Structures are given as structure tokens and as C-alpha cells.
Amino acid sequence: MPLSEQEQRLLEEMERNLYKNDADFVATVGGGGRGRPNYRAIVLGVLLAVAGAGALIGGVASQITVVGVLGFALMFVGVLVAITPSKRRGAAATAMPAGGASAKPAKPQAGFMDRLNERWDRRQEGRD
């Protein structure tokens, strides 16, 4: 059953308000461009965690508390290294292109939802 014109207008208005009001929420919660995972950090973290688990087991088996505590700390650091997102993407995004080949003024990279919201607004205003 199709919607009446009034219902369609109301639905479109609700969608516009939702996109405008929740764009900040979407940008902060998640979506915001995670990119590729850093496999090198994940492998390093897993290796550290395995080495830490081995040291922990070795410390418990030999009843040397210091080795067990250091093994646990190494295991914890390994997990943190594996799950912490890389900060290299942000540094690469702020770097200038070599040679200044771009004629456009510098503009921050818009996220997927921001571009989607802009397209939606242009369509609603009849510009697209």
C-alpha cells in the first residue's frame, strides 16, 4: 500500500532530521573510517602474548614469582598491541601531497555518512 503525499513528506522530513541530528553520533561511534587493520601490529601482539603466556607458565612451574609477573605483563602488552588501532592513518591523511599537484584547496576528508548526508540534502533541495 503506497504512502500518501503527506505521509511521504513527513517521512522525508523525519529522515532529514535523523541524518542531521545523528551525523555526529554516527561519526563518533563508528563508522568513521577504520580502514585496513595493521597486520604487523596484530602479529607482533600475538607473538608477545604467546611469549608472555609461556613466561607465565614457566614462572608458575618454576615457582619464580618475578618471571610469572613479567610473563603476565608481557602477555597484557601483547594483547594491547594487537587490539589498539593504528594512528598511522591519521598522520597519512594530514600529509601534503608531493609537488603540490592538487589545485583544490585543502579540505578535510569527509566520511561515508557525511557524503551520504550531503547527497541526500542536495537531492531534497533539487540540486541533484
RODO-2510 file (C-alpha; in nm, 4 decimals, decimal comma):
residues 128
     n   res          X          Y          Z
     1     m     0,0000     0,0000     0,0000
     2     p     0,1661     0,3261    -0,1115
     3     l     0,2049     0,6215     0,1228
     4     s     0,0053     0,9374     0,0712
     5     e     0,1865     1,2586    -0,0244
     6     q     0,1570     1,3920     0,3294
     7     e     0,2987     1,0699     0,4741
     8     q     0,5842     1,0731     0,2224
     9     r     0,6699     1,4349     0,3090
    10     l     0,6567     1,3545     0,6787
    11     l     0,8786     1,0502     0,6298
    12     e     1,1306     1,2518     0,4261
    13     e     1,1365     1,5245     0,6896
    14     m     1,1929     1,2685     0,9633
    15     e     1,4782     1,1114     0,7628
    16     r     1,6434     1,4512     0,7065
    17     n     1,6222     1,5333     1,0752
    18     l     1,7563     1,1922     1,1675
    19     y     2,0549     1,2284     0,9343
    20     k     2,1282     1,5830     1,0525
    21     n     2,0936     1,5064     1,4228
    22     d     2,2651     1,1674     1,4211
    23     a     2,5563     1,2500     1,1893
    24     d     2,7720     1,3401     1,4890
    25     f     2,6681     1,0224     1,6685
    26     v     2,7490     0,8076     1,3658
    27     a     3,0865     0,9782     1,3238
    28     t     3,1848     0,9266     1,6883
    29     v     3,0524     0,5740     1,7314
    30     g     3,1765     0,4031     1,4386
    31     g     3,1707     0,4306     1,1334
    32     g     3,4213     0,6697     1,0818
    33     g     3,6621     0,5075     0,8609
    34     r     3,8597     0,2432     1,0288
    35     g     4,0490     0,1453     0,7147
    36     r     4,2639    -0,1643     0,6944
    37     p     4,3833    -0,3384     1,0086
    38     n     4,7531    -0,3149     1,0831
    39     y     4,8555    -0,6773     1,0370
    40     r     5,2101    -0,6144     1,1519
    41     a     5,0867    -0,4899     1,4901
    42     i     4,8452    -0,7823     1,5201
    43     v     5,1196    -1,0390     1,4511
    44     l     5,3583    -0,8643     1,6907
    45     g     5,0901    -0,8526     1,9590
    46     v     5,0039    -1,2198     1,9198
    47     l     5,3712    -1,3165     1,9385
    48     l     5,4179    -1,1063     2,2518
    49     a     5,1068    -1,2584     2,4080
    50     v     5,2253    -1,6130     2,3327
    51     a     5,5718    -1,5356     2,4707
    52     g     5,4113    -1,3824     2,7792
    53     a     5,1899    -1,6860     2,8312
    54     g     5,4963    -1,9089     2,8029
    55     a     5,6839    -1,6967     3,0563
    56     l     5,3824    -1,7008     3,2881
    57     i     5,3568    -2,0791     3,2725
    58     g     5,7336    -2,1113     3,3139
    59     g     5,7285    -1,8800     3,6156
    60     v     5,4459    -2,0737     3,7787
    61     a     5,6113    -2,4082     3,7060
    62     s     5,9481    -2,2990     3,8455
    63     q     5,7822    -2,1081     4,1315
    64     i     5,9668    -1,7871     4,0438
    65     t     5,7163    -1,5110     4,1050
    66     v     5,9059    -1,2412     3,9151
    67     v     5,9100    -1,4461     3,5942
    68     g     5,5365    -1,5144     3,6254
    69     v     5,4563    -1,1464     3,6820
    70     l     5,6779    -1,0403     3,3897
    71     g     5,5126    -1,3049     3,1726
    72     f     5,1691    -1,1726     3,2628
    73     a     5,2798    -0,8145     3,1889
    74     l     5,4258    -0,9219     2,8537
    75     m     5,1061    -1,1065     2,7691
    76     f     4,8975    -0,7991     2,8585
    77     v     5,1159    -0,5693     2,6462
    78     g     5,0898    -0,8129     2,3560
    79     v     4,7106    -0,8067     2,3685
    80     l     4,7105    -0,4265     2,3839
    81     v     4,9426    -0,4022     2,0839
    82     a     4,7225    -0,6414     1,8864
    83     i     4,3905    -0,4668     1,9535
    84     t     4,4947    -0,0990     1,9570
    85     p     4,4087     0,0755     1,6274
    86     s     4,6924     0,2267     1,4274
    87     k     4,7470     0,6031     1,4365
    88     r     4,9347     0,5984     1,1067
    89     r     4,6177     0,6548     0,9032
    90     g     4,5535     0,9928     1,0645
    91     a     4,9118     1,1015     1,0047
    92     a     4,8933     0,9941     0,6416
    93     a     4,5683     1,1819     0,5887
    94     t     4,7180     1,5085     0,7124
    95     a     5,0331     1,4794     0,5000
    96     m     5,0504     1,7076     0,1969
    97     p     5,0800     1,5539    -0,1490
    98     a     5,4276     1,5760    -0,3018
    99     g     5,4791     1,8501    -0,5570
   100     g     5,1542     2,0338    -0,4799
   101     a     4,9787     1,8790    -0,7802
   102     s     4,6339     1,9367    -0,6342
   103     a     4,4664     2,2593    -0,7443
   104     k     4,1775     2,2227    -0,4985
   105     p     4,2004     2,3870    -0,1570
   106     a     4,2770     2,1559     0,1327
   107     k     3,9515     2,0089     0,2655
   108     p     3,9209     1,7567     0,5471
   109     q     3,8329     1,4078     0,4280
   110     a     3,4580     1,3603     0,4590
   111     g     3,3375     1,0288     0,5923
   112     f     3,0924     0,8000     0,4197
   113     m     2,7949     0,9205     0,6222
   114     d     2,8874     1,2868     0,5657
   115     r     2,8978     1,2347     0,1898
   116     l     2,5703     1,0448     0,2059
   117     n     2,4098     1,3269     0,4042
   118     e     2,5346     1,5872     0,1553
   119     r     2,3957     1,3891    -0,1374
   120     w     2,0640     1,3489     0,0398
   121     d     2,0433     1,7222     0,1129
   122     r     2,1271     1,8111    -0,2477
   123     r     1,8533     1,5786    -0,3729
   124     q     1,5993     1,7254    -0,1349
   125     e     1,6894     2,0784    -0,2433
   126     g     1,6589     1,9811    -0,6083
   127     r     2,0229     2,0471    -0,6956
   128     d     2,0987     1,6878    -0,7937
***
